[in-house]
Every structure is written in structure tokens, then in C-alpha cells.
């Protein structure tokens, strides 16, 4: 796995335990798992994301989709 042997993984685990403490490890693991789950669900729902540029969106209260800088009156 990424060229890491068992000793390197143990050293990384010890460093993480020293930095965060043994009590916070379950919280960190849970948060990391939720982040991965949300990321995967976001990728699967990518077709539902509105990718229209902000300046091209139509404001329903303005009526037509004219440019904000232009006027509709002659």
C-alpha cells in the first residue's frame, strides 16, 4: 500500500495517537468516514449540480433574462 511497510504504519499510528490522544481517535475516524461517504454521494449526484455561470442565471423577479447593465426601455 503506497510503499508503506508495517513498521511505517505503526510509526504513523503512534504519531497520530500522540498528536490527538486515544480518546479522540474514534471521533476522527467517524468524521473521516462521514467525509468519504459525503464525497462519494456527491460524485454520484454530480448530474444534479447547477453549473450555469452566476451572470447567466435568470432572476424570476426581473422578468426576462436580460443583462443587468442593459435597460429594456428605449
N, C-alpha and C positions, 0 to 999 in steps of 0.2 A: 504494500500500500504506500505509494508515493516514495518508495525507497526508505521507509522508516522501519527499523527493526524493533523488536520487543523492548530492548533497553532504552531506545529513544522515546518510545511511547510511555514507558514508566517514568522517565525523567520529565516529560511534558506533563504527565498526570500529577507528579509531585509538585511541580511549579504551580500548576493550576490550584491545587489544594492549598498551597502556602499563600497564594495571592487572594483567593476568595474565601477560604475556610471550608471545612467539611459540611457545615450546616447550609451553606448557600448553594452547594453543588446541585441538589435536586431542583432548586428554583431555576438555576441557569440552564440545566438540561431541559426542563419543561419549556422555558422560554425559547430555547433554540429549536425544540421540536415544533412548537407552535409557529415559529417564524418559517420553518421549512414547509409546513403544511399550508400556510397562507401563501407562500411563494408559488407552490405547485398549483394551488387552486386559482391563483392569479394568472398563471400561464395557461391553464385550461380554459379560462374565461376571457382570453385576450381578444376574442372576436366581439365582445360586448363593450369594449372601451371606445369612447368617442375620440377620434383622432383629428377632428376638424380643428383647424387653427382658430385661435381665440378671435382674431379680427374677421373671420368669415362666418361666425355664428350669428344667427338671426335672433334679435330680441323681439319676442312676441308683442311687447307693448309699443314697439316702434312701427309696426305695420309691415312694411316691405323690408327687404334685406339690403337697403341702400347703404352706401358708405356713411360713416358717422360725420365726416367732414363735408359732405355734399348736401345741398338742400334740394328738396323736391319741388319747391315753388320757383316759378320763372322769374 
